[in-house]
Amino acid sequence: MKSLISPSHWWRSLKREWLIYHLGLPEFRFMFDAPPPHEWVSLDCETTGLNVSTDEIISIGAVRIVGNKIMTSERLELLVRPERGVSADSVRIHRLRERDVAQGLPIDEAVKQLMRFIGSRPLVGYFLEFDVAMLNRAIWPLLGQGLPQPKIEVSAMYYDHKFRQMLPYEQQTNPNIDLRFASLMSDLDLPMREAHDALNDAVMAAMAFIKLRQLRGA
């Protein structure tokens, strides 16, 4: 009996092969491999601002998650040298001065190190969409495409967790759930690290991810 392949599986396989074929740097095709089971990478970026089109990455933090453990010994912490200066407003937020990042890596080298660190593992983060958009802006000229790994948004996991705890009538009244990072961490009874530090934020997102998976029974 012939095995049946669903159209969605066939489409995903076709898309994967197309992306690999058009990969700008074939050395990074490992990102399309099957990920190690029960492993993820939590990441965060600090930037000169919140404009994806014009602002720049100045630091990257990433840490591996294996099962329910955060592998802090397997972390990545990079300073990135921006092409333009660092504004005073930016320094007040992340405390990285222009002289601090002057010896940082060029963005091309930084994202290459990050991609090697991630491998094919799914990505975890808090408001991850912004970080991935910033990274993809640097990665696209190298690969002709962005990061292909699955993305897991911690704030969405938290929203689903809180929503499931509500009574049906509460769910139907457009519930207002506080998704601020500090509120999320406090409600999950998790320790806060100093914020606006890329590695600290990546570790906190990893803690929230693990706790929410446990609460969901995953």
Secondary structure, DSSP 8 states (H G I E B T S, - for coil): ------HHHHHHHHHHHHHHHT-SSGGGGGGGS---TTEEEEEEEEES-S-TTT--EEEEEEEEEETTEEEEEEEEEEEB--SS---HHHHHHH---HHHHTTSB-HHHHHHHHHHHHTT--EEETTHHHHHHHHHHHHHHHHSS---S-EEEHHHHHHHHHHHHS-HHHHTT-------HHHHHHHTT-----SS-HHHHHHHHHHHHHHHHHHHT-
